[in-house]
Amino acid sequence: MALSRKLWRGSAHGGLPGLRARVVTSKPSLQEGAAPLTSGDTAGWHSQSQLQPLPMDPLQAVRLEPRKKRSRQMGASRTSLPQDVKFRDLVLFILEKKMGTTRRAFLMELARRKGFRVENELSDSVTHIVAENNSGSDVLEWLQVQKVKDSSQLELLDVSWLIECMGAGRPVEMTGKHQLVVRQDYPASPNPGSQEAPALAVHRISEYACKRRTTLNNCNRIFTDAFEILAENSEFRENEDSYVTFIRAASVLKSLPFPIVSMKDTEGIPCLGDKVKGIIEEIIEEGESSEVKAVLNDERYQCFKLFTAVFGVGLKTSEKWFRMGFRTLSKIREDKSLKFTRMQQAGFRYYEDLVSCVTRAEAEAVDVLVKEAVRAYLPGAFITMTGGFRRGKKIGHDVDFLITSPESTEEDEQQLLHKVVNLWEKKGLLLYHDFMESTFEKLKQPSRKVDALDHFQKCFLILKLPHERVDSDRPSQQEGKNWKAIRVDLVMCPYECHAFALLGWTGSRVSAPWMFACCSPKDMGRVCLAQAGRGRGGAVPGNLLRSHDPVRGMNPQQSFPVWRLDQQQ
């Protein structure tokens, strides 16, 4: 028999030590041109091949065993050296989930070349987690599996942020479109029995308006404007269910830190029902809503919007004027058969000023006026501008102030607003005023029943604000009007109720009622004392809390305060 071609030949120069030839199970055969082997040679070969290493050809020794593929951790490329890192305040970790190992490794290497510090593994030093095709809930769930104990400083970001950073060659600002969002009701711990849950710095969307952080940067104005128009029309028609649907949708969309560009972006967002999503989808596809367009062209809506813009005119009066056939304010003014309240008379008299927006500069000028007058009688008083201006708005329709003093007596509290009004009247600054005396009883126990108004003393005014107080460099007009009529609301509250009153008068028309849903029953009365349901001639609908009333047995119609400005009702 001859040796098989599979038989590894020995070398005349000696084999590689330590290597053993593989055992050949096939019978040896003669090679071409080789001498025949005897049975003894064959037996010897068998014993050698199984017990001793064969001399090997160095060139073929490397083929003895198949190469083992070098194990490699994807994404575990070289760690950035200290001299390579340009941005030491940022420590990135790129999540492989739904991204893939190859893309992750590529992004890690590219980010390191740009001077970013990228960690191979999740560690305590990580400040930013970058993910692709993952929601905030997905990343949160992954972090819980990793048993992250303290991640309160973590930023959860979409990969688009990292791509923009690398394009700019530096870290770019983290805007809403980059930040991952997690619903508020998402379980904080994967274990229901766990008492402690990691505090994650993710954007949670609560269904409660008072628990959502809403900035002045509205990323979804095209949608919120549409829903506010629909909500306003529902309010004019006294359709509370539709009003709640649209106003809640507008509120939650304002709080989003990212713009809605597709229907996928609406997944997991509370307060968006099928009707709302249908309107969003139509706006995305067509650029406008046919329902909103129909409302804007509706004569009834146009008339109600015009009438309710008059100070002191509410829904009932607007309905009466509309049924009487009035369509313009000029016709209403000219009609001698109509009787107006003092508030409505002032509303018509100063209509042009009152329908124009109050600027922050004008609000600050009024703030000076109020503080000068109040501290003339109560030097230690606290005067706080509330409402939209306290929330950071640049414009508004009126200016609200909350007044309190730790040193005032009950008599001082009752007389202060009257003294202030008399002072302004003597100075010629008072154009209109209306008092609502306090009905607050300090010894009264908190009740689940919510009254129509808070119990604090209030005064609704129209003040004459000289132009020179807004802009000292502006020359006073010798001819014509050199002042502007400004609506001002003053509220006087006891010092011990100041915190609750400040909370109520700072909140918006939508967020304030939800404080009732979030407070405990024992705090219900204190929040009720603080709350004022302010609105333009109307109240916040009672069913705003109907679907989530935390106090069982509580009448939803009593779970918020009502304030009707229309004196003819």
ROVEXTOR-198569 format. One record per residue (C-alpha): residue in three letters; x, y, z. Coordinates in steps of 0.25 Angstrom, whole numbers, plus 5000, padded with zeros to 4 digits. Example, Ala and Ser with C-alpha at 12.3 -4.5 7.8 and 13.67 -1.06 7.14 Angstrom:
BEGIN
ALA504949825031
SER505549965029
This chain:
BEGIN
MET500050005000
ALA500450144998
LEU500350265007
SER499050345005
ARG499150495000
LYS498550525013
LEU499750475020
TRP500550585025
ARG502050575021
GLY503250585030
SER504350685027
ALA505750645025
HIS506150775033
GLY505350725045
GLY503850745049
LEU503250855058
PRO503450805073
GLY502150785081
LEU501250765069
ARG500550625068
ALA500050585054
ARG498550555053
VAL498150405053
VAL497850365039
THR496750255039
SER496850225024
LYS497850125019
PRO499150175014
SER499350174999
LEU500650184990
GLN500950324986
GLU501350344971
GLY502850304970
ALA502950254984
ALA503650114988
PRO502650004992
LEU502449985007
THR502549855014
SER501549805024
GLY502649845035
ASP502749985030
THR501249995030
ALA501149945045
GLY502250035049
TRP501650155042
HIS500350125050
SER501050125063
GLN501850255060
SER500650325056
GLN499850295068
LEU500950305079
GLN502050405074
PRO502050535067
LEU502450535052
PRO503550625046
MET502750735039
ASP502950825028
PRO503050965034
LEU502251025022
GLN501150925024
ALA501150925039
VAL500251045040
ARG499150965033
LEU499150855043
GLU497950905051
PRO496850995045
ARG497051145050
LYS496251185061
LYS495451315059
ARG495951425069
SER494951455079
ARG494551605078
GLN493551685086
MET492851775076
GLY492851915081
ALA494051885090
SER495051965081
ARG496152035088
THR495752125100
SER495952275097
LEU497252315103
PRO497252435112
GLN497952525101
ASP496952485091
VAL495752525099
LYS495252675096
PHE493952675103
ARG494252615117
ASP492852655123
LEU492152555114
VAL492252405116
LEU491452335105
PHE490952195105
ILE490352145092
LEU489252035094
GLU489351915085
LYS487951875086
LYS487151895072
MET488451955067
GLY489351845063
THR490751815067
THR491451865054
ARG490751995054
ARG490952015069
ALA492451985067
PHE492552085055
LEU491852195063
MET492752175075
GLU493952185067
LEU493552305060
ALA493052375072
ARG494452345079
ARG495152405066
LYS494352535068
GLY494852545083
PHE493652485090
ARG493852385102
VAL493052255099
GLU493052145109
ASN492951995105
GLU492151955117
LEU491152035125
SER491752085137
ASP491552195148
SER492352295140
VAL491352295128
THR490552425127
HIS489852405113
ILE489152275108
VAL488952275093
ALA487952185086
GLU487352155073
ASN485952105070
ASN485652105084
SER484652175092
GLY484952235106
SER484152115112
ASP485052015104
VAL486252085110
LEU485652095124
GLU485351945124
TRP486751915119
LEU487351995130
GLN486551925140
VAL487051785135
GLN488451845137
LYS488051875152
VAL488452015151
LYS488352075165
ASP488552225163
SER488352285149
SER487752415153
GLN488752485144
LEU488552405132
GLU488152465119
LEU487452375110
LEU487652415095
ASP487352375081
VAL488452345072
SER488152465064
TRP488752555075
LEU490052475074
ILE490052485059
GLU489852635060
CYS490952645070
MET491952575061
GLY491452665049
ALA491752785057
GLY493052735063
ARG492552775077
PRO491352745086
VAL490052805081
GLU488952855090
MET487952745094
THR486552785089
GLY485252715090
LYS485452635078
HIS486652575083
GLN486152535097
LEU485452395099
VAL484052405106
VAL483452305116
ARG482052315120
GLN481752345135
ASP480952215137
TYR482152135132
PRO482552035144
ALA483752095151
SER484251955155
PRO484151815148
ASN483851755161
PRO482451795166
GLY482851755180
SER484051845180
GLN483951965189
GLU485152045183
ALA485252085169
PRO486352155162
ALA486152305159
LEU486352315144
ALA486452455138
VAL485552425127
HIS484352505121
ARG483152445127
ILE481752485121
SER480652495132
GLU479252495129
TYR479052605140
ALA479352745134
CYS479852795147
LYS480952695148
ARG481452715134
ARG482652815131
THR482152905120
THR483153005115
LEU482853125106
ASN483553055094
ASN482352995088
CYS482852895077
ASN481452855073
ARG480752985071
ILE480052945058
PHE479352835066
THR479052915079
ASP478553035071
ALA477552945064
PHE477052875077
GLU476953005084
ILE476053055073
LEU475152935074
ALA475152945089
GLU474753085089
ASN473653055079
SER473152935088
GLU473153035100
PHE472353135092
ARG471353025090
GLU471452975104
ASN471852835100
GLU472652795112
ASP473152665107
SER473752715094
TYR474352835101
VAL475052735111
THR475552645099
PHE476152765091
ILE476752845103
ARG477452725109
ALA477952685096
ALA478552825094
SER479152825108
VAL479852695106
LEU480452735093
LYS480952865098
SER481752785108
LEU482452695098
PRO483952725097
PHE483852675082
PRO483052715070
ILE481952615065
VAL482352575050
SER481752445049
MET480652365055
LYS481652275061
ASP482052395070
THR480752395077
GLU480852245082
GLY480852245098
ILE480452395099
PRO479252405109
CYS477952485106
LEU478052455091
GLY476752385087
ASP476352335074
LYS475652465070
VAL476852545074
LYS477852455066
GLY476952455054
ILE477052615054
ILE478552595056
GLU478752505044
GLU477952595035
ILE478852715039
ILE480052635036
GLU479552585023
GLU478852705018
GLY479452825026
GLU478152865032
SER476852805038
SER475552815031
GLU474752825044
VAL475652935049
LYS475453005035
ALA473852985037
VAL473853045051
LEU474653175046
ASN473653195035
ASP472453175045
GLU471653305047
ARG471253265061
TYR472753235065
GLN473153365060
CYS472053445067
PHE472353375080
LYS473853405079
LEU473553555076
PHE472553565088
THR473253495099
ALA474453585096
VAL473753695103
PHE474053705117
GLY472853655125
VAL472153575114
GLY471953425116
LEU471353315108
LYS469853345112
THR469953495108
SER470653455095
GLU469553345092
LYS468453455095
TRP469153555085
PHE469353455075
ARG467853405075
MET467453555074
GLY468153565061
PHE469453645065
ARG470653615058
THR471553735061
LEU471953815073
SER471553945067
LYS470153905065
ILE470053855079
ARG470653995084
GLU469654065076
ASP468453995081
LYS467754075092
SER466853955096
LEU468053885102
LYS468453895116
PHE469853875120
THR470453845134
ARG471553935140
MET472653835136
GLN472053825121
GLN472053975120
ALA473453985124
GLY473753875114
PHE473253945103
ARG473854085107
TYR475254025108
TYR475053915098
GLU476253945089
ASP477253945100
LEU476653825107
VAL476653735095
SER478053775092
CYS479153685099
VAL479853735111
THR481353725110
ARG482353685120
ALA482853825121
GLU481453875124
ALA481253765134
GLU482453805141
ALA482053955141
VAL480753915148
ASP481553825158
VAL482253955162
LEU480954025163
VAL480353915172
LYS481553905181
GLU481554055183
ALA480154055187
VAL480053935196
ARG481353965204
ALA480854105207
TYR479954035217
LEU480553895219
PRO482153915218
GLY482353775221
ALA481453715211
PHE481753615200
ILE481253645186
THR481453535176
MET481053545161
THR480353425158
GLY479653365145
GLY480353345132
PHE481453445135
ARG481853365147
ARG481953245138
GLY482853325128
LYS481953375118
LYS482353495110
ILE480853545108
GLY479553535114
HIS478153585115
ASP478253635130
VAL479153645142
ASP478853565154
PHE479453595168
LEU479353515181
ILE479553595194
THR479853555208
SER480653595220
PRO481153515232
GLU480853635242
SER479453675237
THR478253665246
GLU476953615240
GLU476453765240
ASP477653805232
GLU477353695222
GLN475953745221
GLN476253885219
LEU477553885210
LEU476953865196
HIS475953975199
LYS477054075203
VAL477854035191
VAL476654065182
ASN476354195188
LEU477854235187
TRP477754205172
GLU476454275170
LYS477054405176
LYS478254395167
GLY477354385155
LEU477854245151
LEU476554165154
LEU475654135143
TYR474754025148
HIS474753935161
ASP473853825166
PHE474053765180
MET473753625185
GLU473853625200
SER474453505207
THR473653385212
PHE474853315218
GLU474653255231
LYS475953215238
LEU475253115248
LYS474453045237
GLN474952905235
PRO475452865221
SER474252805213
ARG474252715201
LYS473152815196
VAL473752915186
ASP473053055186
ALA472853135173
LEU474053225177
ASP475153235186
HIS474853305199
PHE475853415199
GLN475553565197
LYS475753605182
CYS475653735174
PHE475553735159
LEU476053865153
ILE476353945141
LEU477554035143
LYS478054155135
LEU479554125132
PRO480254245127
HIS481254215115
GLU482354285122
ARG482354175133
VAL482554075123
ASP483654145115
SER484254265122
ASP484954315109
ARG483654315102
PRO483154465101
SER481754485107
GLN480754515097
GLN480154655098
GLU478954625089
GLY478154495090
LYS478254385100
ASN479554365107
TRP479154245115
LYS478654095113
ALA477554025121
ILE478053905127
ARG477253795134
VAL477753765148
ASP477253655158
LEU477653675173
VAL477453555183
MET477753575198
CYS477953445206
PRO478353415220
TYR479853385222
GLU479653235226
CYS478853215213
HIS479853285204
ALA480553155198
PHE479253095194
ALA478753225188
LEU479953245181
LEU479953105175
GLY478453125170
TRP478653265164
THR479953225157
GLY479353105150
SER478653105137
ARG477253085134
VAL477552945130
SER478552905140
ALA477952965153
PRO476652865153
TRP477652745153
MET478252785166
PHE476952735172
ALA477252595166
CYS478652595171
CYS478452635186
SER478052545197
PRO476652555203
LYS477152625216
ASP477852735207
MET476652755199
GLY476052865206
ARG477352945206
VAL477452935192
CYS476052975190
LEU476353105198
ALA477453135189
GLN476753105175
ALA476153205166
GLY475453155154
ARG475753275145
GLY475253275130
ARG474753375120
GLY473253375123
GLY473253235126
ALA473653115136
VAL474553005134
PRO473552885131
GLY473252795142
ASN473552665135
LEU474952705133
LEU475252615145
ARG474152515143
SER474952405137
HIS476052415148
ASP475352455161
PRO476252415172
VAL475152445183
ARG474152335182
GLY472752385184
MET473152525180
ASN472252595170
PRO473152635158
GLN472352765157
GLN472852805171
SER474352765168
PHE474652895163
PRO474353045165
VAL473453115156
TRP473553265153
ARG472453335144
LEU472853475140
ASP471553495133
GLN470753585143
GLN469453555135
GLN469353405138
